[in-house]
Amino acid sequence: FYLVSLRFQGVTEGYNGTIFAYGQTGSGKSFTMQGVVDPSIQKGIIPRAFEHIFESVQCAENAKFLVRASYLEIYNEDIRDLLGADTKQKLE
């Protein structure tokens, strides 16, 4: 069992968005979040959310957007930045 929470519907209106996955090791969180590129039907939540956000940004008129993203892992009370240069480095 795992839980995935989606909070990005107001992102294009200036609100922060969060995708949160919680569950036991081996329950499928990483696959649900990342998926695979081919076939596209198996894309994960993150690529689908990015597509939604960037399509909305592209269609917006008379607006500027700043998109910032972080991808963190919390495991055994250690936090790692999965977009950083060294994904094994623990954050304080």
PDB file of N, CA, C and O in Angstrom:
ATOM      1  N   PHE A   1       0.845  -1.185   0.000  1.00  0.00           N
ATOM      2  CA  PHE A   1       0.000   0.000   0.000  1.00  0.00           C
ATOM      3  C   PHE A   1       0.879   1.234   0.000  1.00  0.00           C
ATOM      4  O   PHE A   1       1.854   1.301   0.749  1.00  0.00           O
ATOM      5  N   TYR A   2       0.554   2.196  -0.816  1.00  0.00           N
ATOM      6  CA  TYR A   2       1.242   3.487  -0.780  1.00  0.00           C
ATOM      7  C   TYR A   2       0.239   4.587  -1.063  1.00  0.00           C
ATOM      8  O   TYR A   2      -0.839   4.359  -1.612  1.00  0.00           O
ATOM      9  N   LEU A   3       0.629   5.780  -0.671  1.00  0.00           N
ATOM     10  CA  LEU A   3      -0.234   6.942  -0.815  1.00  0.00           C
ATOM     11  C   LEU A   3       0.447   7.944  -1.722  1.00  0.00           C
ATOM     12  O   LEU A   3       1.620   8.262  -1.530  1.00  0.00           O
ATOM     13  N   VAL A   4      -0.269   8.440  -2.698  1.00  0.00           N
ATOM     14  CA  VAL A   4       0.232   9.513  -3.547  1.00  0.00           C
ATOM     15  C   VAL A   4      -0.747  10.668  -3.430  1.00  0.00           C
ATOM     16  O   VAL A   4      -1.945  10.506  -3.663  1.00  0.00           O
ATOM     17  N   SER A   5      -0.232  11.825  -3.071  1.00  0.00           N
ATOM     18  CA  SER A   5      -1.075  13.010  -2.911  1.00  0.00           C
ATOM     19  C   SER A   5      -0.710  14.019  -3.989  1.00  0.00           C
ATOM     20  O   SER A   5       0.468  14.313  -4.193  1.00  0.00           O
ATOM     21  N   LEU A   6      -1.699  14.543  -4.668  1.00  0.00           N
ATOM     22  CA  LEU A   6      -1.472  15.523  -5.727  1.00  0.00           C
ATOM     23  C   LEU A   6      -2.029  16.873  -5.322  1.00  0.00           C
ATOM     24  O   LEU A   6      -3.190  16.987  -4.927  1.00  0.00           O
ATOM     25  N   ARG A   7      -1.192  17.896  -5.424  1.00  0.00           N
ATOM     26  CA  ARG A   7      -1.616  19.255  -5.110  1.00  0.00           C
ATOM     27  C   ARG A   7      -0.983  20.218  -6.100  1.00  0.00           C
ATOM     28  O   ARG A   7      -0.110  20.999  -5.724  1.00  0.00           O
ATOM     29  N   PHE A   8      -1.407  20.178  -7.365  1.00  0.00           N
ATOM     30  CA  PHE A   8      -0.818  21.099  -8.329  1.00  0.00           C
ATOM     31  C   PHE A   8      -1.841  21.786  -9.214  1.00  0.00           C
ATOM     32  O   PHE A   8      -1.465  22.390 -10.219  1.00  0.00           O
ATOM     33  N   GLN A   9      -3.105  21.716  -8.881  1.00  0.00           N
ATOM     34  CA  GLN A   9      -4.095  22.340  -9.741  1.00  0.00           C
ATOM     35  C   GLN A   9      -3.994  23.865  -9.734  1.00  0.00           C
ATOM     36  O   GLN A   9      -4.302  24.493 -10.747  1.00  0.00           O
ATOM     37  N   GLY A  10      -3.578  24.475  -8.638  1.00  0.00           N
ATOM     38  CA  GLY A  10      -3.472  25.927  -8.567  1.00  0.00           C
ATOM     39  C   GLY A  10      -2.097  26.455  -8.910  1.00  0.00           C
ATOM     40  O   GLY A  10      -1.837  27.646  -8.740  1.00  0.00           O
ATOM     41  N   VAL A  11      -1.201  25.591  -9.393  1.00  0.00           N
ATOM     42  CA  VAL A  11       0.178  25.987  -9.671  1.00  0.00           C
ATOM     43  C   VAL A  11       0.247  27.134 -10.667  1.00  0.00           C
ATOM     44  O   VAL A  11       1.028  28.067 -10.477  1.00  0.00           O
ATOM     45  N   THR A  12      -0.541  27.083 -11.709  1.00  0.00           N
ATOM     46  CA  THR A  12      -0.476  28.140 -12.720  1.00  0.00           C
ATOM     47  C   THR A  12      -1.119  29.436 -12.237  1.00  0.00           C
ATOM     48  O   THR A  12      -1.063  30.451 -12.931  1.00  0.00           O
ATOM     49  N   GLU A  13      -1.726  29.408 -11.060  1.00  0.00           N
ATOM     50  CA  GLU A  13      -2.288  30.615 -10.458  1.00  0.00           C
ATOM     51  C   GLU A  13      -1.363  31.179  -9.378  1.00  0.00           C
ATOM     52  O   GLU A  13      -1.723  32.138  -8.694  1.00  0.00           O
ATOM     53  N   GLY A  14      -0.181  30.592  -9.223  1.00  0.00           N
ATOM     54  CA  GLY A  14       0.803  31.117  -8.293  1.00  0.00           C
ATOM     55  C   GLY A  14       0.949  30.349  -6.997  1.00  0.00           C
ATOM     56  O   GLY A  14       1.734  30.745  -6.136  1.00  0.00           O
ATOM     57  N   TYR A  15       0.222  29.274  -6.837  1.00  0.00           N
ATOM     58  CA  TYR A  15       0.336  28.468  -5.617  1.00  0.00           C
ATOM     59  C   TYR A  15       1.408  27.396  -5.786  1.00  0.00           C
ATOM     60  O   TYR A  15       1.636  26.903  -6.891  1.00  0.00           O
ATOM     61  N   ASN A  16       2.059  27.044  -4.688  1.00  0.00           N
ATOM     62  CA  ASN A  16       3.036  25.965  -4.725  1.00  0.00           C
ATOM     63  C   ASN A  16       2.326  24.641  -4.974  1.00  0.00           C
ATOM     64  O   ASN A  16       1.181  24.460  -4.561  1.00  0.00           O
ATOM     65  N   GLY A  17       2.993  23.734  -5.635  1.00  0.00           N
ATOM     66  CA  GLY A  17       2.442  22.415  -5.901  1.00  0.00           C
ATOM     67  C   GLY A  17       3.331  21.349  -5.286  1.00  0.00           C
ATOM     68  O   GLY A  17       4.549  21.511  -5.221  1.00  0.00           O
ATOM     69  N   THR A  18       2.732  20.275  -4.841  1.00  0.00           N
ATOM     70  CA  THR A  18       3.474  19.181  -4.225  1.00  0.00           C
ATOM     71  C   THR A  18       2.924  17.857  -4.725  1.00  0.00           C
ATOM     72  O   THR A  18       1.712  17.668  -4.828  1.00  0.00           O
ATOM     73  N   ILE A  19       3.828  16.954  -5.029  1.00  0.00           N
ATOM     74  CA  ILE A  19       3.468  15.570  -5.287  1.00  0.00           C
ATOM     75  C   ILE A  19       4.186  14.768  -4.213  1.00  0.00           C
ATOM     76  O   ILE A  19       5.412  14.813  -4.120  1.00  0.00           O
ATOM     77  N   PHE A  20       3.441  14.046  -3.414  1.00  0.00           N
ATOM     78  CA  PHE A  20       3.990  13.358  -2.251  1.00  0.00           C
ATOM     79  C   PHE A  20       3.635  11.884  -2.333  1.00  0.00           C
ATOM     80  O   PHE A  20       2.464  11.533  -2.469  1.00  0.00           O
ATOM     81  N   ALA A  21       4.640  11.020  -2.252  1.00  0.00           N
ATOM     82  CA  ALA A  21       4.400   9.575  -2.261  1.00  0.00           C
ATOM     83  C   ALA A  21       4.947   8.992  -0.963  1.00  0.00           C
ATOM     84  O   ALA A  21       6.075   9.284  -0.566  1.00  0.00           O
ATOM     85  N   TYR A  22       4.145   8.174  -0.315  1.00  0.00           N
ATOM     86  CA  TYR A  22       4.520   7.593   0.964  1.00  0.00           C
ATOM     87  C   TYR A  22       4.155   6.114   0.956  1.00  0.00           C
ATOM     88  O   TYR A  22       3.071   5.747   0.501  1.00  0.00           O
ATOM     89  N   GLY A  23       5.032   5.277   1.447  1.00  0.00           N
ATOM     90  CA  GLY A  23       4.700   3.862   1.537  1.00  0.00           C
ATOM     91  C   GLY A  23       5.916   3.006   1.798  1.00  0.00           C
ATOM     92  O   GLY A  23       7.042   3.498   1.880  1.00  0.00           O
ATOM     93  N   GLN A  24       5.671   1.723   1.925  1.00  0.00           N
ATOM     94  CA  GLN A  24       6.734   0.777   2.226  1.00  0.00           C
ATOM     95  C   GLN A  24       7.701   0.651   1.063  1.00  0.00           C
ATOM     96  O   GLN A  24       7.353   0.915  -0.087  1.00  0.00           O
ATOM     97  N   THR A  25       8.940   0.238   1.387  1.00  0.00           N
ATOM     98  CA  THR A  25       9.936  -0.038   0.368  1.00  0.00           C
ATOM     99  C   THR A  25       9.416  -1.141  -0.548  1.00  0.00           C
ATOM    100  O   THR A  25       8.890  -2.155  -0.088  1.00  0.00           O
ATOM    101  N   GLY A  26       9.571  -0.928  -1.837  1.00  0.00           N
ATOM    102  CA  GLY A  26       9.160  -1.927  -2.813  1.00  0.00           C
ATOM    103  C   GLY A  26       7.690  -1.909  -3.170  1.00  0.00           C
ATOM    104  O   GLY A  26       7.210  -2.818  -3.847  1.00  0.00           O
ATOM    105  N   SER A  27       6.961  -0.889  -2.729  1.00  0.00           N
ATOM    106  CA  SER A  27       5.518  -0.858  -2.994  1.00  0.00           C
ATOM    107  C   SER A  27       5.152  -0.196  -4.321  1.00  0.00           C
ATOM    108  O   SER A  27       3.978  -0.183  -4.692  1.00  0.00           O
ATOM    109  N   GLY A  28       6.136   0.356  -5.047  1.00  0.00           N
ATOM    110  CA  GLY A  28       5.866   0.922  -6.362  1.00  0.00           C
ATOM    111  C   GLY A  28       5.841   2.435  -6.431  1.00  0.00           C
ATOM    112  O   GLY A  28       5.392   2.995  -7.431  1.00  0.00           O
ATOM    113  N   LYS A  29       6.311   3.111  -5.394  1.00  0.00           N
ATOM    114  CA  LYS A  29       6.289   4.580  -5.382  1.00  0.00           C
ATOM    115  C   LYS A  29       7.133   5.161  -6.510  1.00  0.00           C
ATOM    116  O   LYS A  29       6.670   6.049  -7.227  1.00  0.00           O
ATOM    117  N   SER A  30       8.353   4.683  -6.679  1.00  0.00           N
ATOM    118  CA  SER A  30       9.243   5.236  -7.712  1.00  0.00           C
ATOM    119  C   SER A  30       8.656   5.044  -9.096  1.00  0.00           C
ATOM    120  O   SER A  30       8.689   5.966  -9.911  1.00  0.00           O
ATOM    121  N   PHE A  31       8.123   3.874  -9.376  1.00  0.00           N
ATOM    122  CA  PHE A  31       7.526   3.631 -10.691  1.00  0.00           C
ATOM    123  C   PHE A  31       6.310   4.527 -10.900  1.00  0.00           C
ATOM    124  O   PHE A  31       6.121   5.076 -11.986  1.00  0.00           O
ATOM    125  N   THR A  32       5.490   4.675  -9.870  1.00  0.00           N
ATOM    126  CA  THR A  32       4.319   5.537  -9.980  1.00  0.00           C
ATOM    127  C   THR A  32       4.739   6.978 -10.238  1.00  0.00           C
ATOM    128  O   THR A  32       4.106   7.671 -11.034  1.00  0.00           O
ATOM    129  N   MET A  33       5.788   7.432  -9.583  1.00  0.00           N
ATOM    130  CA  MET A  33       6.243   8.809  -9.740  1.00  0.00           C
ATOM    131  C   MET A  33       6.955   9.027 -11.071  1.00  0.00           C
ATOM    132  O   MET A  33       6.702  10.028 -11.742  1.00  0.00           O
ATOM    133  N   GLN A  34       7.847   8.105 -11.472  1.00  0.00           N
ATOM    134  CA  GLN A  34       8.668   8.298 -12.670  1.00  0.00           C
ATOM    135  C   GLN A  34       8.095   7.605 -13.896  1.00  0.00           C
ATOM    136  O   GLN A  34       8.040   8.199 -14.973  1.00  0.00           O
ATOM    137  N   GLY A  35       7.674   6.369 -13.748  1.00  0.00           N
ATOM    138  CA  GLY A  35       7.187   5.589 -14.868  1.00  0.00           C
ATOM    139  C   GLY A  35       8.289   5.299 -15.863  1.00  0.00           C
ATOM    140  O   GLY A  35       9.473   5.345 -15.529  1.00  0.00           O
ATOM    141  N   VAL A  36       7.893   5.000 -17.086  1.00  0.00           N
ATOM    142  CA  VAL A  36       8.849   4.776 -18.176  1.00  0.00           C
ATOM    143  C   VAL A  36       8.414   5.630 -19.374  1.00  0.00           C
ATOM    144  O   VAL A  36       7.235   5.954 -19.519  1.00  0.00           O
ATOM    145  N   VAL A  37       9.362   5.985 -20.216  1.00  0.00           N
ATOM    146  CA  VAL A  37       9.082   6.856 -21.357  1.00  0.00           C
ATOM    147  C   VAL A  37       8.299   6.123 -22.437  1.00  0.00           C
ATOM    148  O   VAL A  37       7.370   6.676 -23.026  1.00  0.00           O
ATOM    149  N   ASP A  38       8.680   4.875 -22.693  1.00  0.00           N
ATOM    150  CA  ASP A  38       8.041   4.121 -23.771  1.00  0.00           C
ATOM    151  C   ASP A  38       7.569   2.783 -23.237  1.00  0.00           C
ATOM    152  O   ASP A  38       8.399   2.026 -22.735  1.00  0.00           O
ATOM    153  N   PRO A  39       6.328   2.451 -23.310  1.00  0.00           N
ATOM    154  CA  PRO A  39       5.239   3.166 -23.962  1.00  0.00           C
ATOM    155  C   PRO A  39       4.754   4.342 -23.122  1.00  0.00           C
ATOM    156  O   PRO A  39       4.825   4.305 -21.894  1.00  0.00           O
ATOM    157  N   SER A  40       4.264   5.375 -23.779  1.00  0.00           N
ATOM    158  CA  SER A  40       3.880   6.611 -23.089  1.00  0.00           C
ATOM    159  C   SER A  40       2.730   6.401 -22.107  1.00  0.00           C
ATOM    160  O   SER A  40       2.535   7.217 -21.206  1.00  0.00           O
ATOM    161  N   ILE A  41       1.974   5.333 -22.264  1.00  0.00           N
ATOM    162  CA  ILE A  41       0.876   5.043 -21.340  1.00  0.00           C
ATOM    163  C   ILE A  41       1.418   4.763 -19.940  1.00  0.00           C
ATOM    164  O   ILE A  41       0.672   4.850 -18.965  1.00  0.00           O
ATOM    165  N   GLN A  42       2.710   4.428 -19.824  1.00  0.00           N
ATOM    166  CA  GLN A  42       3.315   4.116 -18.532  1.00  0.00           C
ATOM    167  C   GLN A  42       4.139   5.261 -17.967  1.00  0.00           C
ATOM    168  O   GLN A  42       4.967   5.057 -17.079  1.00  0.00           O
ATOM    169  N   LYS A  43       3.912   6.478 -18.486  1.00  0.00           N
ATOM    170  CA  LYS A  43       4.579   7.646 -17.893  1.00  0.00           C
ATOM    171  C   LYS A  43       4.094   7.801 -16.465  1.00  0.00           C
ATOM    172  O   LYS A  43       2.945   7.488 -16.154  1.00  0.00           O
ATOM    173  N   GLY A  44       4.961   8.279 -15.608  1.00  0.00           N
ATOM    174  CA  GLY A  44       4.603   8.463 -14.212  1.00  0.00           C
ATOM    175  C   GLY A  44       3.921   9.801 -13.956  1.00  0.00           C
ATOM    176  O   GLY A  44       3.669  10.586 -14.871  1.00  0.00           O
ATOM    177  N   ILE A  45       3.635  10.029 -12.690  1.00  0.00           N
ATOM    178  CA  ILE A  45       2.946  11.249 -12.281  1.00  0.00           C
ATOM    179  C   ILE A  45       3.794  12.489 -12.548  1.00  0.00           C
ATOM    180  O   ILE A  45       3.266  13.510 -12.988  1.00  0.00           O
ATOM    181  N   ILE A  46       5.090  12.418 -12.292  1.00  0.00           N
ATOM    182  CA  ILE A  46       5.951  13.592 -12.462  1.00  0.00           C
ATOM    183  C   ILE A  46       5.988  14.059 -13.918  1.00  0.00           C
ATOM    184  O   ILE A  46       5.737  15.239 -14.165  1.00  0.00           O
ATOM    185  N   PRO A  47       6.288  13.194 -14.897  1.00  0.00           N
ATOM    186  CA  PRO A  47       6.272  13.693 -16.278  1.00  0.00           C
ATOM    187  C   PRO A  47       4.897  14.191 -16.722  1.00  0.00           C
ATOM    188  O   PRO A  47       4.802  15.149 -17.488  1.00  0.00           O
ATOM    189  N   ARG A  48       3.844  13.552 -16.248  1.00  0.00           N
ATOM    190  CA  ARG A  48       2.495  14.002 -16.608  1.00  0.00           C
ATOM    191  C   ARG A  48       2.195  15.369 -15.999  1.00  0.00           C
ATOM    192  O   ARG A  48       1.589  16.220 -16.650  1.00  0.00           O
ATOM    193  N   ALA A  49       2.618  15.584 -14.749  1.00  0.00           N
ATOM    194  CA  ALA A  49       2.411  16.880 -14.102  1.00  0.00           C
ATOM    195  C   ALA A  49       3.199  17.970 -14.820  1.00  0.00           C
ATOM    196  O   ALA A  49       2.683  19.068 -15.032  1.00  0.00           O
ATOM    197  N   PHE A  50       4.454  17.677 -15.198  1.00  0.00           N
ATOM    198  CA  PHE A  50       5.259  18.659 -15.917  1.00  0.00           C
ATOM    199  C   PHE A  50       4.616  19.011 -17.252  1.00  0.00           C
ATOM    200  O   PHE A  50       4.576  20.182 -17.632  1.00  0.00           O
ATOM    201  N   GLU A  51       4.115  18.014 -17.963  1.00  0.00           N
ATOM    202  CA  GLU A  51       3.431  18.287 -19.233  1.00  0.00           C
ATOM    203  C   GLU A  51       2.246  19.223 -19.007  1.00  0.00           C
ATOM    204  O   GLU A  51       2.058  20.185 -19.751  1.00  0.00           O
ATOM    205  N   HIS A  52       1.462  18.941 -17.994  1.00  0.00           N
ATOM    206  CA  HIS A  52       0.293  19.766 -17.686  1.00  0.00           C
ATOM    207  C   HIS A  52       0.708  21.205 -17.379  1.00  0.00           C
ATOM    208  O   HIS A  52       0.113  22.150 -17.897  1.00  0.00           O
ATOM    209  N   ILE A  53       1.723  21.366 -16.542  1.00  0.00           N
ATOM    210  CA  ILE A  53       2.179  22.697 -16.149  1.00  0.00           C
ATOM    211  C   ILE A  53       2.701  23.461 -17.362  1.00  0.00           C
ATOM    212  O   ILE A  53       2.316  24.611 -17.577  1.00  0.00           O
ATOM    213  N   PHE A  54       3.570  22.841 -18.156  1.00  0.00           N
ATOM    214  CA  PHE A  54       4.172  23.552 -19.277  1.00  0.00           C
ATOM    215  C   PHE A  54       3.177  23.805 -20.410  1.00  0.00           C
ATOM    216  O   PHE A  54       3.316  24.792 -21.132  1.00  0.00           O
ATOM    217  N   GLU A  55       2.193  22.951 -20.580  1.00  0.00           N
ATOM    218  CA  GLU A  55       1.135  23.238 -21.548  1.00  0.00           C
ATOM    219  C   GLU A  55       0.328  24.452 -21.095  1.00  0.00           C
ATOM    220  O   GLU A  55      -0.028  25.303 -21.911  1.00  0.00           O
ATOM    221  N   SER A  56       0.039  24.533 -19.798  1.00  0.00           N
ATOM    222  CA  SER A  56      -0.701  25.680 -19.262  1.00  0.00           C
ATOM    223  C   SER A  56       0.095  26.963 -19.412  1.00  0.00           C
ATOM    224  O   SER A  56      -0.464  28.002 -19.761  1.00  0.00           O
ATOM    225  N   VAL A  57       1.402  26.901 -19.149  1.00  0.00           N
ATOM    226  CA  VAL A  57       2.276  28.071 -19.273  1.00  0.00           C
ATOM    227  C   VAL A  57       2.324  28.520 -20.731  1.00  0.00           C
ATOM    228  O   VAL A  57       2.263  29.716 -21.018  1.00  0.00           O
ATOM    229  N   GLN A  58       2.430  27.572 -21.641  1.00  0.00           N
ATOM    230  CA  GLN A  58       2.531  27.902 -23.064  1.00  0.00           C
ATOM    231  C   GLN A  58       1.253  28.564 -23.580  1.00  0.00           C
ATOM    232  O   GLN A  58       1.313  29.424 -24.458  1.00  0.00           O
ATOM    233  N   CYS A  59       0.112  28.175 -23.047  1.00  0.00           N
ATOM    234  CA  CYS A  59      -1.173  28.722 -23.505  1.00  0.00           C
ATOM    235  C   CYS A  59      -1.531  30.049 -22.844  1.00  0.00           C
ATOM    236  O   CYS A  59      -2.423  30.751 -23.320  1.00  0.00           O
ATOM    237  N   ALA A  60      -0.853  30.402 -21.759  1.00  0.00           N
ATOM    238  CA  ALA A  60      -1.189  31.621 -21.020  1.00  0.00           C
ATOM    239  C   ALA A  60      -0.769  32.855 -21.814  1.00  0.00           C
ATOM    240  O   ALA A  60       0.269  32.878 -22.475  1.00  0.00           O
ATOM    241  N   GLU A  61      -1.604  33.863 -21.723  1.00  0.00           N
ATOM    242  CA  GLU A  61      -1.298  35.133 -22.394  1.00  0.00           C
ATOM    243  C   GLU A  61      -1.083  36.211 -21.342  1.00  0.00           C
ATOM    244  O   GLU A  61      -1.721  36.200 -20.289  1.00  0.00           O
ATOM    245  N   ASN A  62      -0.175  37.146 -21.636  1.00  0.00           N
ATOM    246  CA  ASN A  62       0.104  38.286 -20.755  1.00  0.00           C
ATOM    247  C   ASN A  62       0.483  37.856 -19.345  1.00  0.00           C
ATOM    248  O   ASN A  62       0.046  38.461 -18.366  1.00  0.00           O
ATOM    249  N   ALA A  63       1.289  36.819 -19.246  1.00  0.00           N
ATOM    250  CA  ALA A  63       1.725  36.335 -17.931  1.00  0.00           C
ATOM    251  C   ALA A  63       3.160  35.824 -18.036  1.00  0.00           C
ATOM    252  O   ALA A  63       3.581  35.317 -19.076  1.00  0.00           O
ATOM    253  N   LYS A  64       3.897  35.969 -16.941  1.00  0.00           N
ATOM    254  CA  LYS A  64       5.248  35.424 -16.846  1.00  0.00           C
ATOM    255  C   LYS A  64       5.235  34.350 -15.768  1.00  0.00           C
ATOM    256  O   LYS A  64       4.533  34.468 -14.764  1.00  0.00           O
ATOM    257  N   PHE A  65       6.008  33.315 -15.985  1.00  0.00           N
ATOM    258  CA  PHE A  65       6.069  32.216 -15.036  1.00  0.00           C
ATOM    259  C   PHE A  65       7.517  31.913 -14.685  1.00  0.00           C
ATOM    260  O   PHE A  65       8.409  32.015 -15.527  1.00  0.00           O
ATOM    261  N   LEU A  66       7.733  31.544 -13.450  1.00  0.00           N
ATOM    262  CA  LEU A  66       9.005  31.005 -12.990  1.00  0.00           C
ATOM    263  C   LEU A  66       8.691  29.622 -12.446  1.00  0.00           C
ATOM    264  O   LEU A  66       7.940  29.480 -11.481  1.00  0.00           O
ATOM    265  N   VAL A  67       9.267  28.609 -13.069  1.00  0.00           N
ATOM    266  CA  VAL A  67       9.013  27.235 -12.649  1.00  0.00           C
ATOM    267  C   VAL A  67      10.273  26.715 -11.963  1.00  0.00           C
ATOM    268  O   VAL A  67      11.355  26.696 -12.549  1.00  0.00           O
ATOM    269  N   ARG A  68      10.111  26.298 -10.722  1.00  0.00           N
ATOM    270  CA  ARG A  68      11.213  25.710  -9.946  1.00  0.00           C
ATOM    271  C   ARG A  68      10.761  24.347  -9.464  1.00  0.00           C
ATOM    272  O   ARG A  68       9.606  24.165  -9.078  1.00  0.00           O
ATOM    273  N   ALA A  69      11.674  23.390  -9.487  1.00  0.00           N
ATOM    274  CA  ALA A  69      11.309  22.034  -9.080  1.00  0.00           C
ATOM    275  C   ALA A  69      12.379  21.464  -8.164  1.00  0.00           C
ATOM    276  O   ALA A  69      13.563  21.774  -8.301  1.00  0.00           O
ATOM    277  N   SER A  70      11.951  20.633  -7.235  1.00  0.00           N
ATOM    278  CA  SER A  70      12.873  19.851  -6.419  1.00  0.00           C
ATOM    279  C   SER A  70      12.332  18.437  -6.349  1.00  0.00           C
ATOM    280  O   SER A  70      11.125  18.215  -6.438  1.00  0.00           O
ATOM    281  N   TYR A  71      13.221  17.501  -6.190  1.00  0.00           N
ATOM    282  CA  TYR A  71      12.864  16.087  -6.146  1.00  0.00           C
ATOM    283  C   TYR A  71      13.652  15.492  -4.985  1.00  0.00           C
ATOM    284  O   TYR A  71      14.848  15.228  -5.111  1.00  0.00           O
ATOM    285  N   LEU A  72      12.985  15.284  -3.866  1.00  0.00           N
ATOM    286  CA  LEU A  72      13.640  14.857  -2.638  1.00  0.00           C
ATOM    287  C   LEU A  72      13.229  13.454  -2.241  1.00  0.00           C
ATOM    288  O   LEU A  72      12.105  13.021  -2.494  1.00  0.00           O
ATOM    289  N   GLU A  73      14.155  12.756  -1.617  1.00  0.00           N
ATOM    290  CA  GLU A  73      13.871  11.455  -1.044  1.00  0.00           C
ATOM    291  C   GLU A  73      14.133  11.535   0.450  1.00  0.00           C
ATOM    292  O   GLU A  73      15.185  12.008   0.879  1.00  0.00           O
ATOM    293  N   ILE A  74      13.182  11.075   1.232  1.00  0.00           N
ATOM    294  CA  ILE A  74      13.368  10.962   2.681  1.00  0.00           C
ATOM    295  C   ILE A  74      13.303   9.483   3.002  1.00  0.00           C
ATOM    296  O   ILE A  74      12.273   8.838   2.802  1.00  0.00           O
ATOM    297  N   TYR A  75      14.409   8.947   3.503  1.00  0.00           N
ATOM    298  CA  TYR A  75      14.493   7.520   3.803  1.00  0.00           C
ATOM    299  C   TYR A  75      15.324   7.342   5.063  1.00  0.00           C
ATOM    300  O   TYR A  75      16.452   7.829   5.143  1.00  0.00           O
ATOM    301  N   ASN A  76      14.771   6.648   6.039  1.00  0.00           N
ATOM    302  CA  ASN A  76      15.460   6.448   7.327  1.00  0.00           C
ATOM    303  C   ASN A  76      15.938   7.772   7.918  1.00  0.00           C
ATOM    304  O   ASN A  76      17.057   7.863   8.423  1.00  0.00           O
ATOM    305  N   GLU A  77      15.107   8.775   7.857  1.00  0.00           N
ATOM    306  CA  GLU A  77      15.378  10.102   8.404  1.00  0.00           C
ATOM    307  C   GLU A  77      16.519  10.834   7.707  1.00  0.00           C
ATOM    308  O   GLU A  77      17.000  11.843   8.223  1.00  0.00           O
ATOM    309  N   ASP A  78      16.961  10.357   6.560  1.00  0.00           N
ATOM    310  CA  ASP A  78      17.962  11.038   5.741  1.00  0.00           C
ATOM    311  C   ASP A  78      17.253  11.657   4.545  1.00  0.00           C
ATOM    312  O   ASP A  78      16.355  11.048   3.963  1.00  0.00           O
ATOM    313  N   ILE A  79      17.662  12.876   4.179  1.00  0.00           N
ATOM    314  CA  ILE A  79      17.071  13.579   3.039  1.00  0.00           C
ATOM    315  C   ILE A  79      18.125  13.705   1.952  1.00  0.00           C
ATOM    316  O   ILE A  79      19.260  14.102   2.216  1.00  0.00           O
ATOM    317  N   ARG A  80      17.739  13.362   0.725  1.00  0.00           N
ATOM    318  CA  ARG A  80      18.635  13.463  -0.417  1.00  0.00           C
ATOM    319  C   ARG A  80      17.941  14.237  -1.537  1.00  0.00           C
ATOM    320  O   ARG A  80      16.740  14.087  -1.763  1.00  0.00           O
ATOM    321  N   ASP A  81      18.723  15.072  -2.236  1.00  0.00           N
ATOM    322  CA  ASP A  81      18.235  15.819  -3.391  1.00  0.00           C
ATOM    323  C   ASP A  81      18.488  14.977  -4.631  1.00  0.00           C
ATOM    324  O   ASP A  81      19.637  14.833  -5.049  1.00  0.00           O
ATOM    325  N   LEU A  82      17.450  14.421  -5.225  1.00  0.00           N
ATOM    326  CA  LEU A  82      17.605  13.524  -6.363  1.00  0.00           C
ATOM    327  C   LEU A  82      17.852  14.259  -7.675  1.00  0.00           C
ATOM    328  O   LEU A  82      18.107  13.618  -8.694  1.00  0.00           O
ATOM    329  N   LEU A  83      17.783  15.598  -7.674  1.00  0.00           N
ATOM    330  CA  LEU A  83      18.140  16.385  -8.854  1.00  0.00           C
ATOM    331  C   LEU A  83      19.540  16.982  -8.731  1.00  0.00           C
ATOM    332  O   LEU A  83      20.035  17.604  -9.671  1.00  0.00           O
ATOM    333  N   GLY A  84      20.174  16.795  -7.584  1.00  0.00           N
ATOM    334  CA  GLY A  84      21.500  17.354  -7.344  1.00  0.00           C
ATOM    335  C   GLY A  84      22.585  16.578  -8.067  1.00  0.00           C
ATOM    336  O   GLY A  84      22.341  15.504  -8.615  1.00  0.00           O
ATOM    337  N   ALA A  85      23.786  17.137  -8.060  1.00  0.00           N
ATOM    338  CA  ALA A  85      24.924  16.501  -8.729  1.00  0.00           C
ATOM    339  C   ALA A  85      25.275  15.167  -8.077  1.00  0.00           C
ATOM    340  O   ALA A  85      25.630  14.214  -8.771  1.00  0.00           O
ATOM    341  N   ASP A  86      25.180  15.091  -6.750  1.00  0.00           N
ATOM    342  CA  ASP A  86      25.503  13.863  -6.014  1.00  0.00           C
ATOM    343  C   ASP A  86      24.250  13.403  -5.275  1.00  0.00           C
ATOM    344  O   ASP A  86      23.949  13.910  -4.194  1.00  0.00           O
ATOM    345  N   THR A  87      23.524  12.460  -5.841  1.00  0.00           N
ATOM    346  CA  THR A  87      22.263  12.012  -5.246  1.00  0.00           C
ATOM    347  C   THR A  87      22.474  11.194  -3.975  1.00  0.00           C
ATOM    348  O   THR A  87      21.514  10.914  -3.258  1.00  0.00           O
ATOM    349  N   LYS A  88      23.714  10.808  -3.687  1.00  0.00           N
ATOM    350  CA  LYS A  88      24.006  10.053  -2.460  1.00  0.00           C
ATOM    351  C   LYS A  88      24.284  10.995  -1.281  1.00  0.00           C
ATOM    352  O   LYS A  88      24.287  10.561  -0.129  1.00  0.00           O
ATOM    353  N   GLN A  89      24.518  12.282  -1.568  1.00  0.00           N
ATOM    354  CA  GLN A  89      24.829  13.273  -0.540  1.00  0.00           C
ATOM    355  C   GLN A  89      23.608  13.562   0.302  1.00  0.00           C
ATOM    356  O   GLN A  89      22.548  13.892  -0.229  1.00  0.00           O
ATOM    357  N   LYS A  90      23.748  13.440   1.623  1.00  0.00           N
ATOM    358  CA  LYS A  90      22.652  13.730   2.532  1.00  0.00           C
ATOM    359  C   LYS A  90      22.567  15.233   2.773  1.00  0.00           C
ATOM    360  O   LYS A  90      23.590  15.908   2.889  1.00  0.00           O
ATOM    361  N   LEU A  91      21.337  15.755   2.849  1.00  0.00           N
ATOM    362  CA  LEU A  91      21.124  17.166   3.145  1.00  0.00           C
ATOM    363  C   LEU A  91      20.987  17.340   4.639  1.00  0.00           C
ATOM    364  O   LEU A  91      20.595  16.412   5.348  1.00  0.00           O
ATOM    365  N   GLU A  92      21.306  18.522   5.118  1.00  0.00           N
ATOM    366  CA  GLU A  92      21.166  18.811   6.544  1.00  0.00           C
ATOM    367  C   GLU A  92      19.744  19.222   6.859  1.00  0.00           C
ATOM    368  O   GLU A  92      19.424  19.506   8.013  1.00  0.00           O
TER     369      GLU A  92
END
